[in-house]
Amino acid sequence: MSDRTTETVQASTAKPGKPKAARPDEFVEALAKGLSILESFDAANPEMTLSEIARKVGYSPAAARRSLITLTALGYVGQTNKRFHLRPKIMTLSSGFYYSAQIDEVLQPHLRELVAKFGDASSVGTLEQRDVIYIAHNSVQRARRAAAVVGARYPACATSLGRVLLAGLSDAELDHYFDGLVIEPLTSKTLVDPVGLREEIERVRRDGYSTTVDQLDYGITALAVPIRSLDGRTIAALNTSGYTGMVDADFLIANRLPELRAAASRIASALTRYPMLISIIGS
């Protein structure tokens, strides 16, 4: 993999491209069902009926109902007439991660520096199976577009962060990612051809950075670079993004790539002082 100049940090050896297996006798199916229901709510589905939830998560109405009763009793889900919705208590789950991992202390200063220098927005993301999850974000943008807020989850193939993270996988892990992959077009420019996507990921491996234009949403042009462990493994990705039409990929490469790589190096150096965060984002 190219661009070994990015400073690296020590991390665990867990493979981000593969879902983690559990012994059948240790897997709590009821808990898994409850978490799946919580994850089923999104911007397109802020409230749903019991049957809609059951259909979306693939459970029987009876199983979904039992989980919903439990989640409602715990205060994570509310109900208005026959429609269920998340309640504010759900935010305590994500805030626990945010503060225990010291995201604000370790990552946000570097994102603020990038935004102060270039404007626009900057994010850090990690790979979770076929998606990229944003674990830190800073922005001066106010336009309506796909939100890159902390906790946002998008298809890795459609984001600069995700493509950098995919490029950091081994060949075997990348094969696992592409196994049965069907790419849904998010815009008319979304790269939906798996062969073309694999070629793009190979280019990212060679160049050490990724650019995307209107792949996730119209108006988003982004540039991302890897944050690597001491053994050279990509454990996270850092990006800078702007409005398509005001910036293009060539502009970002010429004007922001050196500073973005320097920021990734500074983040890597900072992470060496926070072993818990290294373990969290590198697992």
PAZA-60343 format. One line per field, with one value per residue: x, y, z of N, C-alpha, C in turn. Coordinates in Angstrom, 2 decimals, decimal comma. Example, Ala and Ser with C-alpha at 12.3 -4.5 7.8 and 13.67 -1.06 7.14 Angstrom:
2
n_x (13,19  12,85)
n_y (-5,69  -2,25)
n_z (7,80  7,08)
ca_x (12,30  13,67)
ca_y (-4,50  -1,06)
ca_z (7,80  7,14)
c_x (13,20  12,90)
c_y (-3,30  0,03)
c_z (7,80  7,87)
END
This chain:
283
n_x (0,84  0,47  1,83  3,12  3,92  2,20  1,81  1,81  -0,07  -0,31  -2,46  -5,26  -5,62  -7,99  -10,24  -11,67  -13,32  -14,94  -17,86  -18,19  -18,06  -20,06  -20,35  -23,04  -24,31  -23,73  -24,80  -27,17  -30,21  -32,54  -31,58  -30,19  -32,31  -33,66  -31,74  -31,55  -34,04  -33,89  -31,91  -33,31  -34,77  -34,59  -33,73  -35,48  -37,38  -38,72  -40,78  -42,75  -45,16  -46,03  -46,11  -44,64  -42,12  -41,51  -41,41  -39,26  -37,03  -37,13  -38,38  -40,91  -44,19  -44,96  -42,53  -41,24  -43,01  -42,68  -40,06  -40,39  -42,14  -40,45  -38,38  -39,86  -40,71  -38,24  -37,69  -36,51  -37,94  -40,89  -44,50  -47,03  -50,32  -50,64  -48,07  -44,57  -41,66  -38,32  -37,05  -35,64  -33,86  -32,37  -30,13  -28,31  -26,90  -25,15  -23,78  -22,40  -20,40  -19,08  -18,00  -16,60  -14,70  -13,26  -13,50  -13,97  -11,79  -9,57  -9,90  -11,51  -10,11  -8,29  -9,98  -11,30  -9,19  -8,69  -11,12  -11,12  -9,02  -9,72  -12,46  -15,75  -16,12  -15,09  -14,30  -14,01  -13,97  -14,91  -14,84  -17,62  -18,56  -20,17  -20,48  -19,63  -19,00  -19,46  -17,40  -16,48  -16,95  -16,82  -18,03  -18,78  -20,83  -24,15  -26,00  -28,68  -28,22  -26,88  -26,38  -23,43  -23,14  -22,03  -22,19  -23,64  -24,35  -23,32  -23,27  -20,15  -18,97  -19,80  -18,61  -15,81  -14,34  -15,12  -14,11  -11,37  -11,08  -11,91  -9,89  -7,86  -8,23  -7,30  -6,68  -8,27  -10,19  -11,36  -12,45  -14,40  -16,02  -17,03  -18,48  -21,50  -22,32  -24,54  -25,01  -26,79  -28,03  -27,43  -27,34  -27,51  -24,93  -23,69  -21,36  -22,11  -21,27  -19,72  -17,25  -16,05  -15,92  -14,11  -11,82  -11,50  -10,94  -8,51  -7,00  -7,09  -5,59  -3,07  -2,59  -3,01  -5,06  -8,52  -11,02  -14,31  -17,19  -20,31  -21,29  -22,48  -24,43  -25,95  -23,89  -21,75  -18,37  -15,48  -12,42  -10,28  -8,02  -5,97  -5,75  -3,30  -2,15  0,72  1,69  1,04  -1,61  -4,79  -6,83  -8,71  -10,26  -9,74  -11,33  -11,88  -14,31  -16,32  -18,56  -19,82  -19,15  -18,27  -15,88  -13,68  -12,53  -9,84  -9,04  -9,21  -7,25  -4,93  -4,85  -5,50  -4,64  -1,88  -2,02  -4,10  -3,03  -0,98  -2,51  -3,72  -1,47  -0,86  -3,10  -2,75  -0,43  -1,41  -3,20  -1,63  -1,38  -3,74  -4,75  -7,21  -8,97  -7,64  -7,97  -10,75  -11,46  -9,93  -10,79)
n_y (-1,19  2,26  5,52  5,56  7,53  8,63  9,04  6,44  4,34  2,19  -0,62  -2,90  -6,26  -6,93  -7,59  -5,27  -5,70  -7,93  -9,43  -10,04  -13,22  -15,28  -17,75  -20,06  -20,77  -18,62  -16,39  -13,87  -13,81  -12,31  -9,84  -9,06  -8,75  -6,58  -4,53  -4,43  -3,43  -0,85  0,20  0,29  2,60  5,64  8,58  8,36  6,77  7,76  7,17  4,28  1,65  -1,35  -3,55  -2,51  -2,17  -4,85  -5,98  -4,57  -5,31  -8,01  -9,81  -11,75  -10,35  -10,84  -11,31  -8,87  -7,21  -7,99  -7,11  -4,37  -3,70  -4,09  -2,21  0,12  0,16  0,57  3,11  3,82  3,78  5,26  5,61  6,71  6,74  4,21  4,16  3,82  5,39  6,70  7,71  10,47  9,27  7,40  8,66  8,53  6,21  6,57  8,82  7,84  6,30  8,36  10,06  8,29  7,32  9,57  11,30  14,02  15,24  14,10  13,89  16,02  18,59  18,51  18,33  20,75  22,48  21,94  22,75  25,43  26,29  25,62  25,95  24,71  21,24  18,52  15,14  12,11  8,66  5,18  1,70  -0,42  -3,41  -3,23  -0,54  2,92  4,55  7,61  8,97  11,32  14,78  17,99  21,13  23,98  24,23  24,78  23,94  21,95  18,58  15,22  14,22  14,45  13,81  12,92  9,51  9,03  6,82  5,40  3,86  2,41  2,36  4,64  6,88  9,06  8,54  5,88  4,50  4,79  3,31  0,79  0,32  -0,17  -2,75  -6,24  -8,36  -10,65  -9,86  -7,82  -9,25  -10,58  -8,41  -7,70  -9,92  -10,88  -8,24  -5,61  -2,57  0,24  2,95  6,20  8,71  10,01  9,76  7,89  5,30  2,21  -0,16  -3,08  -4,03  -1,73  -0,30  -1,85  -1,45  1,26  1,26  -0,07  1,90  3,84  2,52  2,61  5,38  6,44  8,07  9,16  10,46  11,75  12,64  13,85  11,31  10,23  12,12  14,84  17,63  17,16  17,08  15,35  14,56  12,10  10,54  7,88  6,90  5,33  2,33  1,34  -0,91  -0,44  -0,78  0,34  2,07  4,01  6,79  10,05  13,00  15,82  18,06  19,73  21,98  20,76  22,33  24,64  23,70  21,28  17,88  17,95  20,43  20,03  18,06  19,45  21,63  20,83  18,25  17,84  19,07  17,65  15,07  15,65  16,30  13,81  12,42  13,79  13,14  10,37  10,32  11,49  9,54  7,52  8,08  7,36  4,52  3,15  4,35  3,72  0,95  0,83  2,06  0,59  -1,97)
n_z (0,00  -0,78  0,16  2,80  4,48  6,26  9,67  12,14  14,46  17,34  17,24  17,67  16,30  15,10  12,40  10,31  8,12  8,34  9,80  13,30  14,79  16,97  19,52  19,28  21,72  23,28  22,19  22,46  21,39  21,78  22,67  20,37  18,59  19,73  19,47  16,69  16,06  17,18  15,48  13,14  12,81  11,07  9,08  6,94  8,01  10,55  12,25  12,80  12,20  14,02  12,24  10,10  11,25  11,93  9,38  8,28  9,84  9,61  11,36  13,07  13,66  16,31  17,67  17,22  18,56  21,27  21,73  21,32  23,39  25,58  25,01  25,07  27,73  28,92  28,12  25,71  23,39  22,10  21,79  19,67  19,15  16,88  16,07  16,35  17,79  18,28  21,49  23,41  25,25  23,91  23,03  25,06  24,76  22,55  23,44  25,58  24,35  22,96  24,94  26,64  24,92  24,52  22,35  21,83  23,01  21,74  18,89  17,87  18,09  15,92  13,73  13,96  13,44  10,72  9,58  10,31  8,74  6,07  5,88  5,16  5,78  7,98  8,77  10,75  10,22  10,70  9,73  9,52  8,87  5,90  5,88  6,54  9,56  11,09  13,44  14,44  13,80  12,22  11,20  9,13  7,52  6,34  4,57  3,19  3,08  2,81  6,08  7,95  10,64  13,97  14,46  12,19  9,48  6,53  3,23  2,61  0,11  -1,21  -0,19  0,45  2,77  3,29  1,05  1,38  3,72  2,83  1,00  2,73  3,61  3,63  0,74  0,98  2,85  1,40  -0,70  0,75  1,42  -1,11  -1,76  -2,86  -2,96  -3,54  -4,97  -4,18  -6,03  -4,95  -5,96  -9,33  -10,10  -8,57  -8,21  -9,23  -10,24  -9,33  -10,32  -11,38  -8,98  -7,51  -9,03  -8,55  -5,82  -5,84  -7,07  -5,07  -3,14  -4,36  -4,62  -2,10  -1,21  -1,44  -3,61  -3,95  -5,83  -5,65  -4,99  -2,67  -2,08  -3,82  -4,40  -2,73  -2,56  -1,84  -0,08  1,16  3,52  4,90  8,40  10,12  11,81  13,83  12,57  9,99  9,29  8,21  10,34  10,65  8,93  7,55  6,45  4,22  3,04  0,55  -1,24  -4,23  -7,28  -6,12  -5,23  -6,68  -7,30  -8,14  -7,16  -4,38  -4,04  -4,86  -3,09  -0,49  0,17  1,17  3,76  4,87  5,05  6,85  9,08  9,56  10,34  12,70  14,23  14,40  15,95  18,29  19,10  20,14  22,77  23,87  24,52  24,84  23,02  20,65  20,66  20,46  17,96  16,29  16,31)
ca_x (0,00  1,30  1,71  3,47  4,42  1,26  2,29  0,99  -0,28  -0,53  -3,88  -5,53  -5,54  -9,32  -10,41  -12,89  -14,14  -15,73  -18,67  -17,62  -18,88  -20,26  -20,82  -24,51  -24,78  -23,43  -25,47  -28,47  -31,02  -33,49  -30,85  -29,92  -33,56  -33,92  -30,81  -31,93  -35,20  -33,40  -31,18  -34,20  -35,27  -33,66  -34,37  -36,58  -38,37  -38,65  -41,81  -43,26  -46,10  -45,46  -45,91  -43,56  -40,87  -41,28  -41,01  -37,94  -35,97  -37,22  -38,87  -42,36  -44,81  -44,96  -41,18  -41,00  -43,85  -42,05  -38,90  -40,88  -42,67  -39,29  -37,71  -40,76  -40,63  -36,93  -37,64  -35,79  -38,92  -42,19  -45,58  -48,12  -51,34  -50,08  -46,74  -43,47  -40,58  -37,27  -37,14  -34,33  -32,96  -31,49  -28,89  -27,36  -26,07  -24,07  -22,96  -21,49  -19,23  -18,39  -17,22  -15,67  -13,60  -12,58  -13,52  -13,87  -10,44  -8,52  -10,12  -12,14  -9,19  -7,70  -11,04  -11,53  -8,08  -8,91  -12,27  -10,69  -8,11  -10,32  -13,91  -16,42  -16,35  -14,08  -14,84  -13,26  -14,88  -14,39  -15,60  -18,46  -19,01  -20,20  -20,79  -18,71  -19,66  -18,78  -17,19  -16,17  -17,30  -16,86  -18,49  -19,37  -21,85  -25,54  -26,89  -29,39  -27,59  -26,66  -25,75  -22,24  -23,08  -21,49  -23,13  -24,22  -23,88  -23,59  -22,52  -18,73  -18,61  -20,24  -17,96  -14,34  -13,88  -15,35  -13,21  -10,05  -11,13  -11,94  -8,55  -6,99  -8,47  -6,52  -7,40  -9,29  -11,26  -12,04  -13,27  -15,55  -16,86  -17,69  -19,29  -22,94  -22,57  -25,43  -24,87  -27,96  -27,65  -27,90  -27,52  -27,29  -23,50  -23,17  -20,71  -22,84  -20,63  -18,72  -15,94  -15,52  -15,60  -12,88  -10,73  -11,30  -10,30  -7,11  -6,36  -6,93  -4,44  -1,84  -2,39  -3,06  -6,16  -9,72  -11,89  -15,65  -17,98  -21,76  -21,54  -23,41  -25,51  -25,55  -23,28  -20,66  -17,08  -14,69  -11,08  -9,99  -6,74  -6,02  -5,03  -2,77  -1,51  2,16  2,00  0,62  -3,01  -5,72  -7,80  -9,73  -10,01  -9,97  -11,64  -12,29  -15,30  -16,86  -19,69  -19,57  -19,42  -17,35  -14,59  -13,71  -11,56  -8,48  -8,77  -8,95  -5,94  -3,85  -4,84  -5,77  -4,09  -0,73  -2,44  -4,94  -2,10  -0,30  -3,48  -3,83  -0,26  -1,00  -4,10  -2,11  0,48  -2,22  -3,85  -0,71  -1,55  -5,08  -4,87  -8,60  -9,52  -7,02  -8,63  -12,15  -11,61  -9,16  -11,34)
ca_y (0,00  3,45  6,61  5,13  8,66  8,93  8,48  5,31  4,11  0,80  -0,97  -4,32  -6,92  -7,31  -7,28  -4,48  -6,05  -9,12  -9,40  -10,88  -14,38  -15,62  -19,12  -20,08  -20,83  -17,36  -15,32  -13,55  -13,43  -11,26  -8,57  -8,73  -8,26  -5,24  -3,60  -4,30  -2,53  0,51  0,63  0,38  3,97  6,55  9,79  7,98  6,04  8,26  6,49  3,12  0,76  -2,64  -4,37  -1,92  -2,51  -6,29  -6,23  -3,98  -6,06  -9,41  -10,62  -11,90  -9,28  -11,18  -11,10  -7,42  -6,62  -8,21  -6,21  -3,00  -3,53  -3,94  -0,94  1,19  0,18  1,10  4,52  4,08  3,88  5,79  5,24  7,66  5,94  2,91  4,36  3,85  6,33  6,74  8,76  11,08  8,44  6,65  9,41  8,18  5,11  7,10  9,76  7,02  6,02  9,60  10,59  7,29  7,21  10,86  11,81  15,48  15,64  13,57  14,09  17,27  19,70  18,41  18,66  22,20  23,14  21,81  23,59  26,82  26,58  25,47  26,08  23,47  20,22  17,48  14,04  10,87  7,52  3,82  0,75  -1,39  -4,28  -2,57  0,88  3,78  5,24  8,85  9,02  12,71  15,67  19,42  21,74  25,32  24,19  24,84  23,52  20,70  17,49  14,06  14,70  13,73  14,00  11,79  8,39  8,78  5,57  5,41  2,83  2,76  2,51  5,93  7,98  9,07  7,84  4,46  3,93  4,69  2,20  -0,44  0,14  -0,65  -4,16  -7,22  -8,87  -11,60  -9,08  -7,09  -10,26  -10,79  -7,23  -7,71  -11,12  -10,60  -6,80  -4,91  -1,15  1,03  4,31  7,27  9,80  9,51  9,61  6,83  4,17  1,02  -1,34  -3,62  -4,12  -0,37  0,08  -2,54  -0,74  2,53  0,96  -0,36  3,20  4,46  1,85  3,09  6,82  6,79  8,99  8,95  11,60  11,42  13,79  13,59  9,89  10,00  13,09  15,92  18,78  16,77  16,68  15,05  13,99  11,38  9,83  6,93  7,00  3,98  1,81  1,19  -1,98  -0,02  -1,08  1,47  1,89  5,06  7,67  11,47  13,67  17,22  18,09  21,03  21,96  20,58  23,60  25,60  23,00  20,00  16,94  18,43  21,54  19,48  17,39  20,44  22,62  20,32  16,93  17,84  19,38  16,55  14,01  16,09  16,17  12,38  12,08  14,33  12,32  9,10  10,55  11,72  8,29  6,69  8,41  6,93  3,12  2,71  4,81  2,91  -0,34  0,98  2,34  -0,37  -3,33)
ca_z (0,00  -0,92  1,14  4,16  5,24  7,32  10,94  12,52  15,88  17,70  17,28  17,76  15,01  14,63  11,00  10,19  6,98  8,59  11,02  14,35  15,06  18,38  19,72  19,38  23,10  23,95  21,46  23,03  20,24  22,16  22,66  18,97  17,99  20,24  18,86  15,28  16,00  17,40  14,30  11,98  12,69  10,41  8,56  6,07  8,82  11,92  13,02  12,06  12,87  14,39  11,05  9,32  11,93  11,77  8,00  8,01  10,53  9,24  12,47  13,13  14,46  17,74  18,20  17,22  19,61  22,58  21,84  21,43  24,74  26,46  24,72  25,54  29,20  29,29  27,76  24,47  22,32  22,48  20,88  19,48  18,48  16,53  15,47  17,31  17,49  19,29  22,50  23,66  26,05  23,02  22,86  26,11  24,28  21,74  24,21  26,39  23,52  22,60  26,05  27,16  23,97  24,53  20,98  21,82  23,41  20,88  17,46  17,48  17,84  14,59  12,77  14,05  12,74  9,29  9,20  10,43  7,63  4,76  5,87  4,78  6,81  8,14  9,56  10,94  10,18  10,79  8,93  10,21  7,80  4,59  6,07  7,28  10,66  11,43  14,89  14,78  12,68  12,46  9,96  9,12  6,48  6,78  3,49  3,38  2,35  3,68  7,31  8,40  12,08  14,71  14,48  10,86  8,88  5,10  2,49  2,48  -1,30  -1,74  0,53  0,39  3,97  3,13  0,04  2,02  4,66  2,04  0,43  3,80  3,90  2,88  -0,43  1,42  3,45  0,34  -1,37  1,63  1,27  -2,42  -1,90  -2,86  -2,83  -4,47  -4,66  -4,51  -6,45  -4,08  -6,92  -10,69  -10,29  -7,70  -8,87  -8,81  -10,83  -8,42  -10,98  -11,39  -7,61  -7,12  -9,71  -7,85  -4,54  -6,14  -7,31  -3,76  -2,53  -4,98  -4,42  -0,69  -0,91  -2,24  -3,87  -4,44  -6,27  -5,76  -4,88  -1,56  -2,21  -4,71  -3,74  -1,83  -3,11  -0,64  -0,17  2,40  3,66  6,01  9,67  10,18  13,01  13,71  11,62  8,67  9,02  8,26  11,42  10,52  7,80  7,79  5,19  4,11  1,98  0,19  -2,15  -5,66  -7,97  -5,50  -5,24  -7,37  -6,76  -8,41  -6,24  -3,05  -4,07  -4,97  -2,02  0,84  0,45  2,09  5,14  5,35  5,45  8,06  10,17  9,85  11,09  14,07  14,92  14,71  17,07  19,49  19,50  20,90  24,19  24,28  24,09  24,77  21,74  19,61  20,68  20,02  16,53  15,51  16,43)
c_x (0,87  1,06  1,95  3,98  3,47  1,71  1,32  0,93  -0,49  -2,02  -4,03  -5,56  -6,90  -9,52  -11,73  -13,79  -15,08  -16,57  -18,10  -18,59  -18,99  -20,73  -22,33  -25,02  -24,49  -24,14  -26,87  -29,36  -31,99  -32,82  -30,58  -31,16  -33,86  -33,02  -31,13  -33,11  -34,77  -32,70  -32,08  -34,77  -34,19  -34,43  -35,57  -37,70  -38,31  -39,72  -42,42  -44,29  -45,38  -45,17  -44,78  -42,20  -40,53  -40,80  -39,59  -36,82  -36,03  -37,64  -40,38  -42,94  -44,79  -43,60  -40,86  -41,79  -43,22  -40,86  -39,36  -41,46  -41,52  -38,62  -38,55  -40,70  -39,32  -36,76  -36,91  -36,73  -40,22  -43,23  -46,65  -49,15  -50,72  -48,68  -45,68  -42,39  -39,54  -37,52  -35,74  -33,36  -32,00  -30,15  -27,86  -26,43  -24,89  -23,18  -21,99  -20,23  -18,41  -17,49  -16,23  -14,48  -12,82  -12,44  -13,30  -12,46  -9,40  -8,70  -10,62  -11,17  -8,59  -8,74  -11,31  -10,42  -8,27  -10,04  -11,90  -9,80  -8,83  -11,80  -14,52  -16,53  -15,21  -14,62  -13,81  -14,27  -14,16  -15,33  -16,36  -19,14  -19,02  -20,47  -19,62  -19,54  -18,82  -18,65  -16,80  -16,45  -17,27  -17,20  -18,95  -20,50  -23,24  -26,50  -27,54  -28,78  -27,42  -25,84  -24,58  -22,06  -22,48  -22,56  -23,79  -23,57  -24,29  -22,82  -21,08  -18,36  -18,92  -19,57  -16,45  -13,75  -13,97  -14,39  -11,78  -10,01  -11,17  -10,57  -7,57  -7,20  -7,49  -7,33  -8,52  -10,48  -12,05  -12,92  -14,54  -16,53  -17,67  -18,59  -20,77  -23,29  -23,50  -25,42  -26,11  -27,53  -28,27  -28,08  -27,32  -25,82  -22,89  -22,58  -21,34  -22,25  -19,56  -17,32  -15,28  -15,13  -14,30  -11,67  -10,44  -10,59  -8,82  -6,35  -6,12  -5,75  -3,13  -1,54  -2,38  -4,11  -7,34  -10,45  -13,24  -16,37  -19,43  -22,08  -22,60  -24,64  -25,03  -24,98  -22,13  -19,45  -16,13  -13,36  -10,77  -8,63  -6,84  -5,31  -4,59  -2,15  -0,02  2,56  1,50  -0,83  -3,87  -6,76  -8,91  -9,39  -10,43  -10,30  -11,85  -13,26  -15,80  -18,01  -19,23  -20,00  -18,56  -15,95  -14,76  -12,59  -10,13  -8,09  -8,43  -7,58  -4,81  -3,73  -4,99  -5,07  -2,88  -1,13  -3,29  -4,06  -1,35  -1,23  -3,67  -2,63  -0,35  -2,02  -3,50  -1,18  -0,30  -2,83  -2,92  -0,83  -2,90  -5,32  -6,31  -9,22  -8,94  -7,72  -10,05  -12,23  -10,85  -9,72  -12,36)
c_y (1,24  4,43  6,14  6,29  9,05  8,27  7,42  5,15  2,63  0,53  -2,47  -4,93  -7,39  -6,82  -6,52  -4,90  -7,22  -8,96  -10,37  -12,02  -14,61  -17,07  -19,12  -20,07  -19,55  -16,17  -15,11  -12,98  -12,30  -9,89  -8,13  -8,17  -6,84  -4,20  -3,38  -3,35  -1,09  1,05  0,81  1,78  4,84  7,74  9,47  7,28  6,51  7,66  5,39  2,37  -0,54  -3,49  -3,84  -2,25  -3,97  -6,61  -5,73  -4,79  -7,55  -10,33  -10,78  -10,73  -9,57  -10,92  -9,60  -6,74  -6,80  -7,29  -4,77  -2,73  -3,31  -2,59  0,25  1,31  0,78  2,57  4,84  4,29  4,43  5,39  6,32  6,98  4,58  3,00  4,52  4,82  6,25  7,88  9,29  10,20  7,65  7,34  9,08  7,04  5,63  8,06  9,01  6,67  7,28  10,08  9,57  7,13  8,51  11,46  13,32  15,94  15,26  13,98  15,47  18,43  19,68  18,73  20,16  22,97  23,09  22,71  25,07  27,23  26,60  25,82  24,71  22,50  19,21  16,41  12,94  9,74  6,20  2,89  -0,22  -2,25  -3,51  -1,08  1,61  4,49  6,46  8,93  10,42  13,58  17,12  20,10  23,17  25,37  24,18  24,31  22,18  19,63  16,32  14,48  13,82  13,94  12,77  10,70  8,12  7,56  5,54  4,28  3,26  3,06  3,88  7,12  7,90  8,35  6,34  3,82  3,82  3,50  0,86  -0,73  -0,39  -2,10  -5,04  -7,68  -9,81  -10,87  -8,31  -8,05  -10,52  -9,62  -7,30  -8,93  -10,79  -9,13  -6,30  -3,44  -0,40  2,44  5,36  8,57  9,20  9,27  8,51  5,69  2,88  -0,26  -1,88  -3,71  -2,75  0,09  -0,58  -1,86  0,58  2,31  0,62  0,94  3,91  3,83  2,40  4,54  7,24  7,82  8,65  10,27  11,09  12,71  13,33  12,09  9,58  10,87  14,18  17,08  18,44  16,32  16,51  14,40  13,34  10,69  8,89  7,43  5,57  3,63  1,66  0,09  -1,67  -0,28  0,17  1,21  2,92  5,88  9,09  12,13  15,16  17,26  19,50  20,87  21,75  21,86  24,71  25,01  21,75  19,13  17,41  19,57  21,01  18,80  18,41  21,31  22,06  19,00  16,97  18,11  18,27  15,39  14,39  15,96  14,71  11,90  12,57  13,54  10,98  9,23  10,74  10,43  7,39  6,94  7,94  5,50  2,64  3,12  4,04  1,56  -0,26  1,14  1,34  -1,77  -3,62)
c_z (0,00  0,20  2,56  4,99  6,36  8,60  11,42  14,02  16,11  17,77  17,38  16,36  14,51  13,20  10,78  9,06  7,22  9,84  12,03  14,67  16,56  18,45  19,89  20,81  23,88  23,30  22,01  21,93  20,57  22,16  21,24  18,29  18,45  19,61  17,38  15,13  16,22  16,16  13,09  11,77  12,04  9,86  7,68  6,82  10,27  12,84  12,16  12,89  13,22  13,15  10,18  9,93  11,73  10,37  7,73  8,64  10,24  10,37  12,36  13,93  15,96  18,37  18,26  18,33  20,98  22,77  22,04  22,82  25,72  26,27  25,16  27,06  29,68  28,90  26,47  23,28  22,88  21,45  20,86  18,59  18,15  15,94  16,56  16,83  18,59  20,26  22,82  24,44  25,16  22,85  23,93  25,67  23,47  22,52  25,12  25,62  23,29  23,72  26,62  26,23  23,84  23,12  20,95  22,12  22,37  19,41  17,08  17,28  16,44  13,51  12,78  13,33  11,22  8,81  9,30  9,24  6,28  4,70  5,64  5,97  6,83  9,08  9,72  10,95  10,31  10,03  9,83  9,15  6,48  4,69  6,70  8,35  11,03  12,95  15,35  13,56  13,13  11,15  10,19  8,12  7,07  5,73  3,81  2,48  3,30  4,90  7,70  9,90  12,74  14,82  13,15  10,24  7,41  4,41  2,24  1,03  -1,86  -1,07  0,37  1,59  3,77  2,14  0,57  2,97  3,93  1,42  1,46  4,17  3,14  1,68  -0,02  2,04  2,41  -0,48  -0,57  1,50  -0,03  -2,61  -1,77  -2,78  -3,94  -4,07  -5,11  -4,91  -5,52  -4,86  -8,31  -10,97  -9,42  -8,53  -8,37  -9,37  -9,89  -9,04  -11,00  -10,01  -7,17  -7,78  -9,01  -6,52  -4,75  -6,42  -5,98  -3,03  -3,07  -4,60  -2,95  -0,33  -1,81  -2,43  -4,36  -4,80  -6,47  -5,72  -3,81  -1,68  -3,17  -3,90  -2,83  -2,65  -1,94  -0,99  1,17  2,34  4,85  7,27  9,97  11,53  12,77  12,73  10,22  8,33  9,14  9,33  11,38  9,29  8,16  6,46  5,35  2,94  1,74  -0,77  -3,58  -6,39  -7,42  -5,40  -6,09  -6,82  -6,96  -7,48  -4,85  -2,99  -4,04  -3,72  -0,61  1,18  1,37  3,54  5,72  5,81  6,73  9,27  10,55  10,66  12,53  14,87  15,32  15,91  18,36  20,00  20,31  22,40  24,73  23,82  23,99  23,44  20,58  19,52  20,12  18,51  15,68  15,54  15,36)
END
